[in-house]
């Protein structure tokens, strides 16, 4: 049995004003407002967990570690002195 697919070019187009009418209708607007209010009560600041991890380090220790990691390694040859 051979199947032949035929495309007649028929489609349904929904006008954009009708989609906007549905999205801005009372039912969906109330649902969005309710969800927004629920989310506002459950928001936790993103930096709240960072403060706990920094509690065990002093200012001097911080600058000591910063100085060690920000220095270039002495093993690397200087680009200006190498001639190729």
C-alpha positions as CSV (number, residue, x, y, z in Angstrom):
1,X,0.0,0.0,0.0
2,X,1.4,3.4,-1.0
3,X,0.6,6.5,1.1
4,X,0.5,9.8,-0.6
5,X,0.5,13.0,1.5
6,X,-1.3,15.9,0.1
7,X,-0.8,19.4,1.5
8,X,-3.7,21.7,0.5
9,X,-2.2,24.9,2.1
10,X,-5.1,25.4,4.4
11,X,-4.3,27.0,7.8
12,X,-5.9,28.9,10.5
13,X,-4.5,32.3,11.6
14,X,-5.5,33.8,14.9
15,X,-5.4,37.6,14.8
16,X,-2.9,39.2,17.2
17,X,-5.6,41.4,18.8
18,X,-7.5,38.3,19.8
19,X,-4.5,36.8,21.5
20,X,-3.9,40.1,23.3
21,X,-7.5,40.2,24.4
22,X,-7.2,36.8,25.9
23,X,-3.9,37.5,27.6
24,X,-5.1,40.8,29.1
25,X,-8.5,39.4,30.1
26,X,-9.6,39.4,33.7
27,X,-9.0,35.7,34.3
28,X,-5.3,35.6,33.3
29,X,-4.6,39.1,34.7
30,X,-5.8,38.0,38.2
31,X,-3.8,34.7,37.9
32,X,-0.6,36.7,37.0
33,X,-1.2,39.1,39.9
34,X,-1.7,36.3,42.4
35,X,1.4,34.4,41.2
36,X,3.4,37.7,41.4
37,X,2.3,38.3,45.0
38,X,3.2,34.7,46.0
39,X,6.7,35.0,44.5
40,X,7.4,38.3,46.3
41,X,6.9,36.6,49.6
42,X,9.3,33.7,48.8
43,X,12.2,35.7,47.3
44,X,15.6,35.2,49.0
45,X,18.4,37.6,48.3
46,X,21.1,35.9,46.1
47,X,24.0,37.0,48.4
48,X,22.5,35.6,51.6
49,X,24.6,32.4,51.4
50,X,27.9,34.2,50.6
51,X,28.0,36.1,54.0
52,X,28.2,32.8,55.9
53,X,31.3,31.6,53.9
54,X,33.2,34.9,54.4
55,X,32.6,34.9,58.2
56,X,35.7,32.9,58.9
57,X,38.3,35.1,57.1
58,X,39.9,38.3,58.4
59,X,40.7,41.3,56.3
60,X,44.4,40.6,56.5
61,X,43.9,36.9,55.4
62,X,41.8,38.1,52.5
63,X,44.5,40.5,51.2
64,X,47.2,37.9,51.8
65,X,45.4,35.4,49.6
66,X,44.5,38.1,47.0
67,X,48.2,39.1,46.8
68,X,49.3,35.4,46.2
69,X,46.8,34.7,43.5
70,X,47.1,38.0,41.6
71,X,50.9,37.8,41.1
72,X,52.1,36.5,37.8
73,X,54.0,33.2,38.1
74,X,57.8,33.6,38.0
75,X,58.3,30.5,35.9
76,X,56.9,32.2,32.8
77,X,59.5,33.7,30.5
78,X,59.1,37.4,29.9
79,X,57.9,38.1,26.3
80,X,60.1,41.1,25.8
81,X,63.4,39.2,26.6
82,X,62.7,36.2,24.5
83,X,64.0,36.5,20.9
84,X,62.7,34.1,18.3
